[in-house]
Amino acid sequence: MGNNSTSFSSPPLATASASKLSPASRALRFLVALAGALLVAFIFAALGTGVYVTANGGHPPRHPSTLATILVGMCAELPLVPYLLIVVPRMLGQTLRELGFRPLRLREIGIAALGAVAMIIIVDGLASLLASLFHIKSQQTPVQMLQEAGTGGTLLLFVIFATVIAPIIEELFFRVFVFNAGRGFLGIVSAALLSGLLFGAAHFQAPAGPFFLTFFVPLALGGMILCYVYYASANAYASMVTHGLFNSATVSGVLLARFAPHAAHLK
């Protein structure tokens, strides 16, 4: 991940933390901003959960519906957008344009598309290989939710959340925030590793053993690929497109497996 982006027509991603702060000060700023982001997500998730429990008669159900899970997730994640768009530029001393928020060009779209192909091959391929080698049949919770969603509004909302909303919010957090801030006190490669590890950990689910083998490791590598897309393109929207395309491929595969047998039966 060398700094070779200046050889292309698009501007290079600005150096993280343009101020003259020491690496220790940059790390402290990052930790404070991270704690704030987690607090914002926790508060709004708690509010969303409270509304849902109240609407359910004051009794939390043992198995929340897919719709309730999506809505609570949106309550937790959507407020992060304004928080990060305000905090990150101030923390790093950069404008939104310097952070990569500018229109996509053809070259950057190409990088995003290649990144999506790489993620499909590496993330899905490695997950399938590990599951086969260790005879693990567990699957990600979002995939289970998609399989269990109905055919109406809940399914549509899930698809929109998985392919559009989640990629935007997660790229804003893990790449624009974590990767950029980490570059200021860790360097590019270590910052990409940190971003990837946190990205994999954020998708944690039990049991821990199968999760680590089939989800955490592949997704951590996927997070590092997204860092490369963001850095190589110098465009925040490029990694969002890559992430969205990867999720779209997963969603399409699940929906095809779910509805294809019914379509064949109707014929």
Secondary structure, DSSP 8 states (H G I E B T S, - for coil): --S-GGGSSS-----S--S---HHHHHHHHHHHHHHHHHHHHHHHHHHHHHHHHHTTS---SS--HHHHHHHHHHHHTTHHHHHHHHHHHHHT--TTTTT-S---HHHHHHHHHHHHHHIIIIIHHHHHHHHHTT-----HHHHHHHHS-SSHHHHHHHHIIIIIHHHHHHIIIIIIIIHHHHTTT-HHHHHHHHHHHHHHHT--SSHHHHIIIIIHHHHHHHHHHHHHHHHHT-HHHHHHHHHHHHHHHHHHHHHHHHHHHHHHH-
